[in-house]
Amino acid sequence: MDLTVGLNVEEEWRLANGDTMAVAYQLVAGETVGYLRDAVTGEPLHQASVCRLHHLVWQVEVCATCLTATCPACPDPVKPCVLCGGRLCGRCVASTDGRCPACIQLRKVKLLDRGRFGVSLRGAAWHGVGPHAQVTLRRDKGRWSLERWDNAGRITAPLDGDRLLIIRQMIGDAE
C-alpha cells in the first residue's frame, strides 16, 4: 500500500475587482511552504499577479486602451501597436494591420491648428485620440517624431529609416 503524506490546499481568493477565483497547490511532506505555479512557465511563484482571465503569472501587462491586464497564456495578450508602439490587447486592435484605436483615428491637423501641436506653418501634424490614449505625428523642418500619451505616461521618439517609411505609408490614407 502506498501512502502519500502532504497537504492539498484549495483556497478561494477575492480579487480587487470583486471577482473570486479558486486556487490550489500542494504542500509536500516535510515542507512548510507551498507555491502556486506560473500559468505560462510552470515555475513556482513567489509573488503572483492575475490577468483578466484569472491566470496566475509572475507579471501581467495592462492594455493601454481597455486598461485590463493580460498575460502570455491569454488568447489575446498585449502587443505593440504597429504604428505607435503603444501596448494593446487583441480585443482592442482596431485594424487588420494591428493599429490601436488612436492610430486608426489619425487625421491631418489643419493649417491654423498646427501651432497647438508644436509644428510650424510649414510643417505637418497628424493627431488621433482613442480610449485612454492620444497619438501625434509631427513633420517639421525635415524631422519626424511620434508622441504618445497613455496610462504608461508620455513618450516622444524621433522617426527615421524603415520605421518612418512604414509610418508614412500608413498615414497616407489619413492625409
N, C-alpha and C positions, 0 to 999 in steps of 0.2 A: 504494500500500500504506500502511495506517495502522499506526503504531507507537505503542503506549502505554507510557510509562515510569512506573514506580511500583512499589509492592510491595503484594501482598495478604498480610495476616498472619492466620494461623489459630493459635490457642493453645487449650490445654486447661487450665482452671483447676480447682484443688481448693478447694472451699468449706470453711468452718469446720465444717460438719456432716458432712464426709466425702464429700459428693456431688462429682461433677465436672461441668463444663459446658464446651462448646466456645464460643469467642468468635472473631469475625472482624472485621477492619477493614481499611481501605485507607490506605496511605501514598502520597499523590500525589507526583509528580515535584517535586523541589526542596524538599520539606518533610522535617523530621526528626522530627515528632511526628504520630502518628495518633490518632484518637479513636474510641471506641465511641459509638454513638448511643443516646439515651434511647428505650426501647420505647414511651413514651407520646407524647412531643413530637417525637422525631426529632432533637433538638438534640444537638450533641456533648457528651459527658460529660467533665468534668474530674475528677470523682470519681464512683464508681458504687456502688450498692447492688444486691443481688439479692434478689428475693422468692422465695417457696416454689415458684413455677412457673418460676424461673430467668429472669425478665425482668430486664434491666439497666435501672435507672432511677436518677434523681438521689436519690430518697428513698423509702423504704418505710414502711409503718405496721404496727405489731405489734398483733395481736388480743389483747385482754386475757383472753380465755377459753382459746384453744389456744396462745397465745404464739408464733404463726408470723407471718411478715411477708408482706404483700400489697402490691400497687401498683394504680394505676388501670387498668392493662392486664389485670389478673386478672378472671375472670368473677365472682368473689365478693370484691370489695375490702372493706376495713374501713370501716364506717359507724357512726354513733352508735346506741346503744340508744334506742328511742323513749321509754322511761321515765326511765332514769338518765343517759343520755348517754355511758355507757361505750363504748369503741371495740371492736367485734367484727366478725369477718368473716362472710360469707354462710354459711359452713359451720356457724357456731356460733349463728346466730339460733335461738332456742328457741320462738318463737311466730309465728303468721301475721301478727301486728301489729308484729313487729320488736323484741321484748324479748329481753334477754340471759338466760342461764340463772339468774343470781342474781335478776333481777327476776321471772322466772316462778315462782320459789320463795318470793316474799314471803308471809309469814304474819304475822298479827297476834300481837304479843307478849302473853303472859298478864299479868294484873294484877300479880302479885307479882314478875315478871321485868322490869318496865318500868324500874326503877332502874338496872339494868345497861346500859340503852340511853340513859341520860341524860334520862329522862322522868319527870315526877311521876305520882302515882297517878291524877290527873285527866286526864292526857294519854294519848296513844296512840302506839304504835310498831309498825312492820312491819319484819321483817328477813328477808333471803334470802341464801343462800350458793350460789355456783356455783364451778366450777373457777377458781381463781386470783382470785376477786372476791367481795366482800360488799357488800350494799346495805342501808341502813337509812333508813326514812322516819320522821319524827317530827312529831307534832302536840302542842304543849304551849303553854298559855296563849295560844291563838289564833294561834300562829305555826307554820308548816310548814317543815320543812327536809329535805334529802336528803343523805345521806353515802354515799360510795362509796370502797372500798379496792380497788386492783388493782395491776398491775405499774407503773403510772404514778404511784402514790402514793395519798394520801388527799385527797379533795375533799369539802368541805361547802358547800352552797349553800342559801340561803333559797328557798322556793317561794311564788309568788303568781300572780295573774292567770290567763291562759289555760292556762299550763303546769300550774298547780295543779289547775284544773278537769279537764284531761286525765288527770293522775295519779290524782286521786280517782276518776274513772270506772274506770280500770284496776284499782285496788286494791279496788274494790267487790266483785269476785269473790273477793278474797283475805281479806276480813274474816271 
